[in-house]
């Protein structure tokens, strides 16, 4: 199947350059917006949906209960070509655009958000190398991920920093032809990654601007001096099978060849990666909302009160109508953000609008789904209890709902100042 998808991807999509910031999928100039998916896009979507329904959903509750890392599902997704879809063809990947990645993500999250979070964290870790890596770096670190199932991680977040990326405390000091790194991170896929994209401060001046103070590195996960902490398991509200851990870097030596672009370029690379990965994150929130709507709709048709199915009570039918609105409209938001990326345009404004709006809406839809289930919705024997717990993270990771509003306000007001 992976070869089939690779063949499909070879028709109608452009090849990729290995130069920094040049290898993102770009659509043909002037391509209009269309609500009709191509046959190739429908194939990707159908493959992902079939995998979600037949292989993820039957085991999702068990993974949620045990917290076990979903390695078997990851291997199967890799075999189907549903992981690493955006890796350039020059490195053995499918070279798909953001729009196609979003279609796949929405369907996988329909099955389980935790499983897709593991996959999407992989995408986030790879993205700095895709947009800023030179040919040698890309072939070495992206190429290996197409040869066998393996993970990487976006090593930016720190225990006391969170969304304040400019406040990163991890230090990298240049010594000869190497950098010596010291600091702490808290990341998804931390204990499973083969390599990390790591952001560290290389300018000792505390007043240096973020645009010059930080450098992006590729760090092998088995480097001496890396200490992997215990997994955050049942402390998490949801997405329990995701592997989130603290990572300590103590005198970790990284060769200068593993610097992305140049010293001081790290912050821009890290922020650029978010513009590319926020549309798929948003698509995941839509997939979760769609699953909640489907579960609530089926339950409302089966559950009877006062002698008739509860769906025939106007109060419930109106709730379903509101939920349907909150699935369809957010989908258009993430598709616009992805379309901008694939058109080669900066999508910061649209990506943050989609992320803020859909994160809120996904929580509203899942709360309503639990309400429609009534007391059963509060019970772990029914699926919506897990869906509601999983939804909250969409208002938190890859930039909180509040951070997104800060970005939207900045971008919006900036248009009037220009």
C-alpha positions in Angstrom: 0.0 0.0 0.0 2.8 2.4 0.8 4.2 1.8 -2.7 0.8 2.4 -4.1 0.5 5.7 -2.3 4.0 6.7 -3.4 3.0 6.0 -7.0 -0.2 8.1 -6.6 1.9 10.9 -5.1 4.1 10.9 -8.2 1.4 12.1 -10.4 0.5 15.8 -10.3 2.8 16.8 -7.5 6.1 18.6 -8.0 9.5 17.2 -7.0 11.5 18.8 -4.2 14.7 20.6 -4.0 17.1 19.8 -1.2 18.1 23.4 -0.6 17.0 25.0 2.8 13.5 26.4 2.9 12.9 25.4 -0.8 11.6 21.9 -0.4 8.0 22.5 0.7 5.3 21.2 -1.6 4.1 24.1 -3.8 1.0 24.0 -6.0 0.9 25.3 -9.5 0.7 29.1 -9.6 -2.9 30.3 -9.8 -4.4 27.1 -8.8 -7.9 27.9 -7.5 -9.6 26.7 -4.4 -11.9 23.7 -5.0 -14.2 21.8 -2.7 -13.7 18.7 -4.9 -10.9 16.4 -3.9 -8.7 14.9 -6.5 -8.9 11.1 -7.0 -5.4 10.9 -5.4 -6.5 12.9 -2.4 -9.6 10.7 -2.0 -7.4 7.6 -2.0 -5.2 9.0 0.8 -8.3 9.9 2.7 -10.0 6.5 2.2 -6.8 4.6 3.2 -6.4 6.6 6.4 -10.1 6.2 7.3 -10.1 2.5 6.7 -7.0 2.2 8.9 -8.6 4.3 11.7 -11.9 2.4 11.7 -10.6 -1.1 11.3 -7.3 -1.0 13.2 -7.1 2.0 15.6 -10.6 2.2 17.1 -10.8 -1.4 18.2 -7.7 -1.0 20.4 -7.8 2.7 21.3 -9.5 2.2 24.6 -7.0 -0.4 25.7 -4.0 1.9 24.8 -5.7 4.7 26.8 -6.1 2.4 29.8 -2.6 0.9 29.8 -0.6 3.9 28.5 1.3 1.5 26.3 3.1 3.1 23.4 1.2 2.2 20.1 4.2 0.7 18.4 2.3 -1.9 16.4 -0.1 0.8 15.0 2.9 3.0 14.2 4.5 0.2 12.2 1.3 -0.5 10.4 0.8 3.2 9.5 4.4 3.3 8.2 3.7 0.3 6.0 0.6 2.0 4.6 2.5 5.2 3.9 0.5 7.3 6.4 3.6 8.5 8.3 6.3 10.8 6.9 4.1 11.8 4.0 5.7 15.2 3.7 9.3 14.0 3.5 10.7 15.1 0.1 10.9 12.6 -2.7 14.6 13.2 -2.9 14.9 11.5 0.6 12.6 8.6 -0.3 9.3 10.2 1.0 6.0 10.9 -0.7 6.6 14.7 -0.8 2.9 15.5 -0.2 1.6 18.9 0.5 0.1 20.2 3.7 -3.4 19.8 2.4 -3.0 16.1 1.8 -1.3 15.7 5.2 -4.3 17.3 6.8 -6.7 14.9 5.0 -4.8 12.0 6.4 -4.5 13.5 9.9 -8.3 14.2 10.2 -9.0 10.5 9.5 -6.4 9.1 11.8 -7.5 11.3 14.7 -11.1 10.0 14.1 -9.6 6.7 15.3 -7.5 8.0 18.3 -5.9 11.4 19.0 -3.1 9.8 21.0 -2.0 7.7 18.2 -2.0 10.6 15.8 -0.2 12.8 18.3 2.7 10.4 18.2 2.7 10.6 14.4 2.3 14.4 14.3 5.1 14.9 16.9 7.2 13.0 14.4 6.2 15.4 11.7 7.0 18.4 13.9 10.4 17.0 14.6 11.1 16.5 11.0 9.8 19.9 9.8 12.8 22.1 10.7 15.1 19.7 8.7 12.6 19.8 5.8 12.5 23.6 5.7 16.1 24.4 6.7 18.3 21.4 6.4 20.9 21.1 3.7 21.0 18.2 1.3 23.4 16.1 3.4 21.3 16.7 6.6 18.1 15.8 4.9 19.4 12.6 3.3 20.9 11.5 6.6 18.1 12.2 9.0 15.0 12.2 6.8 16.2 9.4 4.6 16.6 6.9 7.5 12.9 7.5 8.5 11.7 6.2 5.1 13.8 3.1 5.4 12.3 1.7 8.6 9.7 2.8 11.2 11.4 5.2 13.6 10.5 8.4 15.4 12.0 11.8 16.0 11.1 14.7 18.3 10.8 18.5 18.4 13.0 19.3 21.4 12.0 22.9 22.2 9.5 23.0 25.1 11.1 23.2 28.6 9.5 22.4 32.0 9.3 26.1 33.1 9.0 27.7 29.6 6.0 26.3 27.8 4.8 28.5 24.9 7.4 31.2 25.7 9.9 29.8 23.1 12.0 32.9 23.4 12.5 32.0 27.1 14.3 28.7 26.4 17.2 28.2 28.9 19.1 25.3 27.3 22.6 26.5 26.4 24.9 25.5 23.6 28.6 26.6 23.8 30.9 26.3 20.8 34.1 24.5 21.6 36.3 23.9 18.5 34.2 22.0 15.9 31.5 21.0 18.4 28.8 22.5 20.5 28.4 21.4 24.1 24.7 21.4 25.2 23.3 21.6 28.7 19.7 22.0 29.7 16.3 20.3 30.1 13.4 19.6 27.7 9.9 18.1 28.0 8.8 16.5 24.7 6.5 14.1 23.0 8.3 11.0 21.6 11.1 11.8 24.0 11.8 8.2 24.9 11.2 6.8 21.5 13.0 9.2 19.2 16.0 8.3 17.1 17.0 11.9 16.8 15.9 15.4 18.0 15.6 18.8 16.6 16.8 20.9 19.5 16.6 24.6 20.1 19.3 26.1 22.4 20.7 29.5 23.2 24.1 30.2 21.7 24.4 33.9 22.4 25.7 34.6 26.0 24.2 38.1 25.9 20.9 38.0 27.9 19.7 41.0 26.0 20.2 39.4 22.6 17.0 39.3 20.5 15.4 35.9 20.0 15.9 36.2 16.3 19.7 36.0 16.9 20.1 34.2 20.2 19.0 30.7 19.4 20.4 28.0 17.2 18.7 24.8 15.8 20.6 21.5 16.1 20.0 17.9 15.0 21.0 15.7 17.9 21.3 11.9 17.9 19.2 10.5 20.7 21.9 8.1 21.7 24.5 10.8 22.3 26.5 10.5 25.5 25.1 12.9 28.2 21.4 12.5 27.3 19.3 11.3 30.2 15.7 10.2 29.4 13.3 10.7 32.2 10.2 8.7 33.2 7.1 8.8 31.0 4.3 11.1 31.9 1.5 8.6 32.0 -1.5 8.7 34.2 -0.7 12.3 35.2 -2.1 13.2 31.7 -5.8 13.8 31.4 -5.9 12.2 28.0 -3.8 10.9 25.1 -2.3 8.5 27.6 -0.4 6.3 25.1 1.6 9.3 23.9 5.2 9.2 25.1 5.9 12.5 26.8 9.1 12.7 28.9 11.6 15.1 30.4 15.0 15.0 28.7 18.2 16.2 30.4 21.2 17.3 28.3 24.4 17.2 30.2 27.6 18.2 28.3 26.1 16.7 25.1 28.5 17.2 22.2 27.1 17.9 18.8 29.2 18.5 15.7 29.0 21.8 13.9 27.7 19.9 10.8 24.5 19.4 12.7 23.6 23.1 12.9 20.6 24.0 10.8 21.5 26.9 8.4 23.7 28.9 10.8 24.2 29.9 14.3 21.4 32.3 15.4 18.8 31.0 12.9 17.1 28.6 15.3 14.2 30.7 16.4 13.0 31.5 12.9 13.3 27.9 12.0 11.3 26.8 15.0 8.6 29.3 14.3 8.5 28.4 10.6 7.9 24.8 11.5 4.8 25.7 13.5 3.3 27.4 10.4 3.6 24.2 8.6 2.4 21.8 11.3 -0.5 23.8 12.8 -2.8 23.0 9.9 -2.5 19.2 10.5 -3.0 19.7 14.3 -6.1 21.7 13.5 -7.3 18.9 11.1 -6.9 16.5 14.0 -9.2 18.6 16.2 -11.8 18.4 13.4 -11.4 14.6 13.2 -12.0 14.4 16.9 -15.1 16.6 16.7 -16.4 14.5 13.8 -16.0 11.3 15.8 -17.9 12.8 18.7 -20.7 14.0 16.4 -20.9 10.5 14.9 -21.0 8.7 18.2 -23.6 11.2 19.6 -25.8 10.9 16.5 -25.8 7.1 16.6 -26.6 7.1 20.3 -29.4 9.6 19.8 -31.0 7.4 17.3 -30.9 4.3 19.6 -31.6 5.8 23.0 -35.3 6.3 23.8 -37.0 8.4 26.4 -40.7 9.3 26.7 -41.5 6.7 24.2 -39.3 7.9 21.3 -35.7 8.2 20.3 -34.0 11.2 21.9 -33.0 12.5 18.5 -36.7 13.3 18.0 -36.6 15.7 20.9 -35.9 19.2 19.6 -33.4 20.0 22.3 -31.2 17.0 21.2 -31.7 17.5 17.5 -30.7 21.2 17.8 -27.5 20.1 19.8 -26.6 17.8 16.9 -27.2 20.6 14.4 -24.9 22.9 16.4 -22.3 20.1 16.5 -22.5 19.6 12.8 -21.9 23.3 12.2 -18.9 23.1 14.4 -17.4 20.3 12.4 -18.0 21.6 8.9 -16.9 25.3 9.4 -13.6 24.5 11.2 -12.7 22.1 8.4 -12.7 25.0 6.0 -10.4 26.9 8.4 -7.7 24.3 8.4 -8.0 23.8 4.7 -7.5 27.5 4.0 -4.4 27.4 6.2 -3.0 24.3 4.4 -3.9 25.8 1.0 -1.8 28.9 1.8 1.2 26.8 2.7 0.9 24.8 -0.5 0.7 28.0 -2.4 4.1 29.0 -1.1 2.6 31.8 1.1 3.2 32.6 4.7 0.2 31.3 6.5 0.8 32.4 10.1 -2.4 34.4 10.3 -4.7 31.6 8.9 -2.9 28.9 10.8 -3.4 30.6 14.1 -7.1 31.4 13.4 -7.7 27.7 12.6 -5.8 26.5 15.6 -7.5 28.8 18.1 -11.0 28.4 16.6 -10.9 24.6 16.1 -9.3 23.9 19.5 -12.2 25.7 21.2 -14.9 24.1 19.0 -13.5 20.5 19.4 -14.0 20.9 23.2 -17.5 22.3 22.8 -18.5 19.4 20.5 -17.1 16.8 22.7 -18.8 18.3 25.8 -22.1 18.2 24.0 -21.5 14.6 22.9 -21.1 13.7 26.6 -24.3 15.6 27.4 -26.3 13.7 24.8 -25.1 10.4 26.3 -26.2 11.6 29.7 -25.0 9.6 32.6 -23.5 7.1 30.1 -21.3 9.8 28.7 -19.5 10.0 32.1 -18.7 6.2 32.0 -15.5 4.8 30.6 -17.5 2.0 28.9 -18.7 4.5 26.3 -16.3 6.2 23.9 -17.2 9.9 24.4 -15.7 10.0 27.9 -12.2 9.4 26.3 -12.9 11.8 23.5 -13.7 14.6 25.9 -10.5 14.0 27.8 -8.5 13.9 24.6 -10.0 17.2 23.3 -8.6 19.5 25.9 -5.0 19.3 24.7 -6.0 21.0 21.4 -6.3 24.2 23.4 -2.8 23.7 24.8 -0.1 22.2 22.7 1.6 23.7 19.7 0.6 27.1 21.1 -2.2 27.7 23.6 -5.5 29.2 22.6 -4.3 32.5 24.2 -1.0 32.5 22.3 -2.9 32.0 19.0 -5.0 35.0 19.8 -1.8 37.0 20.4 -0.5 36.0 17.0 -3.8 36.8 15.3 -4.0 40.2 16.9 -0.4 41.0 15.9 -0.9 39.9 12.3 -4.2 41.7 12.0 -3.1 45.0 13.5 0.1 44.8 11.5 -1.9 45.0 8.3 -3.1 48.4 9.3 0.3 49.6 10.4 2.0 48.7 7.1 
